[in-house]
């Protein structure tokens, strides 16, 4: 039968244990194995290693004829030798008097007597080994060699290093289990969290910000004694004003001193590091922190070793040592790693990041935080610039994979540049290249990039020397993005500002749009955006002249990316607006050119131009066949932006087919209704996809015309009410699951959708937390107004507006100023559009 010995683990009460199913199964499997002699539960401080071991053994005790001993090593001094560790184990497991014998002999006798029966199993738990690894290692090896029936379970913040050690990594909890734990702990405080969806969303965010770490969740729950959940969440900014390290201690009884605060937990592990490990940790705080709660490869998380070396290495931290130090810090559970087939990315969890950022600020090193951030933004600026050579070629997918993984750090580089005009030039360079490469569309972050670019433009307005050409390029690109956001008046304003800056003849300032066919000396980026305005908004075939001119000017500047963009939209203009000969020849020519580049992006858009031309002037069925093959490929690459447009124009082809069948009375009513219903479903799905990317497609004239035609044709069969119902069902397709693409390919049925419509954002409760003044400022910020312009509008100081924007971002949990837009209620969309159109000009007109 099983035996309970002194020092034995106290089983965790079932009501207090949450989740950990995978880890429990792994430990159970190892305990059932005769070859697993040393099982180490490894993970960060507070992650629940001891609790997991206790629960695993509570369940294992159902197996008869075994004995469990438990020794807690936490109270030993760091670096204690093998003799001291052995004495501690003896006190926990030996019940007889061993005064005349050594600790070693006492342990051997105890474990051997218990293990004399062949079926008996002895389990020794060594809890909290990380600070005595040098001492505990020889003891473990000796015991395992001397006692064949002994199994040792160790808990440690890093592996012990034995050759046959079975390591069970204990990660942060899943999001669902973390929330469940917080709710239970809040109940214990007497301040339970209600089941209101808004309150649960706040609770989930609290868990995420404390890394879904069980101990930190308990400390956060204790904080609820003094603060409501919304205020606890505001204390977890992850930035310099983060309050978690100042939280008063939680429980003082029944917990170890090193587990009484977030600072204590991390300081314990930090103190075990070498000086260079600590230095690297401190310097890594300038990178974006991450979260691996569900074991997912979180988009935009982590930095490759190349980036960490470029930013952090110097004479005090030699480059050749950084990778080894990263591996050691990962073993110590202070650095986390995402290992993909072709790359490894390292990152700090948010709580560790807050701790070491605080340490970095107290250092007096020459490579201080400001210099580290300058290195950081230049590294990512240069890497982004490298994409110009890789784009439109066979290496574009590799570069795009890097850009996705580095996305948060790229944005951080731009955002941290904004306080210094000279550094803002670096941020503006990065932003302009990203927009030129259309990455904002692929990532669905066009509002974030557009907003950061506008802030960088504001910050560099008076930089010395002036960055005139860069600013004109960036302004024109913001105008391009604004078209897709439905901010057409703003695009017009930006183009007028660019023209005023570029044209020395005052007479041209008012008349520069009069003759698109004439070259009046505008730079290529301005010509490009002007061509898009003519094409997408005014359906003006003269856009082809402007885009052709832009292509030539980009070629003269050796900007191959600019040439490709211009040639693409030139082909799209002719495919959409030209006659049959012009449309088909231009589309075919561009598709052949795209295939020659071996660029999947270029090929897909070349196919789109061909689809449009053949839908209008050939067989729309061919367009649908091309679309299906393209969407098949795009599902693999994850390019939802391109897939959305291909599906949109494929739906237009289906509309042409349906209209022709209706006119020819081809097919029965059931068949026609099925085709019309599919069009409605697709229209709804496309609208949801575009909204998820921040695109207001129905305000783009070219797109709106196609939508109106599709609605009219399908409605003529279904009726307005039935069409609207089918479109609403289609709108429930979830972009993040690629359901629209799979539906178009016949691999997903509308009936498979959940009954409730997807929630794109749940911000109403956070918006209500803003004061009336903050809401007004938030609307103006979302409309792109600079803080100085907001201050002038409201009659307040810039400092006051700066403070209000900081408060707004904290309350809304907006990562950047540009993200405020996502938190403004839908009913204020028209006001934002109006304020955007009335926003003061940044470029003063030349005298």
Secondary structure, DSSP 4 states (H G I P E B T S, - for coil): --EE-TTPPPPPPGGG----HHHHHHHHHHHH-SS--EEEEE-STTSSHHHHHHHHHHHHTTSSSEEEEEEE-TTSPTT--HHHHHHHHHHHH--S--TTS-HHHHHHHHHHHHT-STT-EEEEEEE--GGGHHHHHHHHHHHHHH-TTEEEEEEESS----TT-EEEE--PPPHHHHHHHHHHHHHHHT-PPP--HHHHHHHHHHHHHTTT-HHHHHHHHHHTTTS-HHHHHHT--SSTT--GGGPPP--SSSS-GGGSSHHHHHHHHHHTS-HHHHHHHHHHTTSPPB--TTS---TT--EEHHHHHHHH-BTTB-HHHHHHHHHHHHHTTSSEEEE-SS-EEEE-BHHHHHHHHHHHHH---SS-HHHHHHHHHHHHHHHHHHHHHHTTSTTHHHHHHHHHHHHHHHHHHHHTTTTSHHHHHHHHHHHHHHHHTTHHHHHT-HHHHHHHHHHHHHHTTT-SS--HHHHHHHHHHHHHHHHHTT-HHHHHHHHHHHHHHH---HHHHHHTTS-TTS-----HHHHHHHHHIIIIIT--TTHHHHHHHHHHHHHHTT-HHHHHHHHHHHHHHHHHHS-HHHHHHHHHHHHHHHHHHT-HHHHHHHHHHHHHHHHHHS-HHHHHHHHHHHHHHHHHHT-HHHHHHHHHHHHHHHHHHHHHHHHHT-S-HHHHHHHHHHHHHHHHHHHHHHHHTT--GGGSHHHHHHHHHHHHHHHHHH-HHHHHHHHHHHHT--GGGTHHHHHHTTS--GGGS-SSPP-S---HHHHHTS-HHHHHHHHHHHTT--HHHHHHHHT--HHHHHHHHHHHHHHHT-SSGGGGGGGS-GGGHHHHHHHHHTPPPSSPPP-
